Amino acid sequence: MNPTVRYPVYDLNNRLLVAAGTELTPAFMADLIQKNTTKYEQVPMLEYGSIRDDLMRQFTIPPYDVIFSREDAMTTVLGVLEQVRLIRPLLEAMDYFRTNDFHTYQHMLIISALATLILHDLAPRYVSGDRNLHHLGPSHDLGKVSVPIPVLLKKSPLTRAELDLVRHHAVAGYVMLSHYLRDADNLACLIALDHHERLNGSGYPRGIRQDNLVVAVTTVCDIYDALVAQRPYRPVSFDNRTAIEELTWMADRGEINMEAVQVLVAYNRRMTPDISRVQVSREHRGKPPAQNMYGVILEDTGSVTKV
């Protein structure tokens, strides 16, 4: 299913890439890519600005202090990410988030690291250094540059129009990455487009059945960090146990990849057996935080509903 652009998509210099209402057919995407003749400098990701220091700082914040405390975990991730070279526009986008929306900046960094760690166990061929590793960089939420900062930082419930803008980031990111990487089939582009899709077809923006393992791993990491990290729309984050329970419920409903959840659970245990032998508990003891505005919509009538 070809996605359709609901709002105009601009590049990082505010030049129009795609007009609203455009169906992103293979032919259209090929033409979009062909028009971009710019050659971009590639920079080692961890050598750019403060990215390495900011990522290392996140490794010390719960629950990531446990996940990356295993003897081989941090060494593995840093060894892979040191090989990732990103074109300068993507790194400049990280500067934009670091300045304007630090939550998104931190989120993109930790998803890059966490997905690398889980993929190293589930599908090591995707973290091999003999291939293009753009998909391991912090780019899955690049499309959020198209969402107004006041909407991204809003503490009260979103309106339906604002929610539509936020959800548009998946298609916007796909367009922008395809343009900059000059390759709509690059895994980074697919991750940006489909990381909110679900295995059972209940996600967005296309409502397809997600069937790519790298995307599925990114989805699990994305949801996990959205639950445990600080966010503007709630005063307190989910505790780690409740977050794991939420992921387990989603996996049991056929929405997300259970193998990725299992690996995440393994790394959450300081002392754990072989990952393939880890048992995921179905016991429900956690409780979501109060005053969580995620998924709460302010209707035109003034009432609020859950979506």
Secondary structure, 3 states (H helix, E strand, C coil): CCCECCCCEECCCCCEEECCCCECCHHHHHHHHHHCCCCCCEEEHHHCCCHHHHHHHHCCCCCHHHHCCCCCHHHHHHHHHCCCEEEHHHHHHHHHHHHHCHHHHHHHHHHHHHHHHHHHHHCHHHHCCCCCCHHHCCCCCHHHHHCCHHHHCCCCCEEHHHHHHHHCHHHHHHHHHHHHHCCCCCHHHHHHHHCCCECCCCCCCCCCECCCHHHHHHHHHHHHHHHHCCCCCCCCCCCHHHHHHHHHHHHHCCCCCHHHHHHHHHHCCCCCCCHHHCCCCCCCCCCCCCCCCCCEEECCCCCEEEC
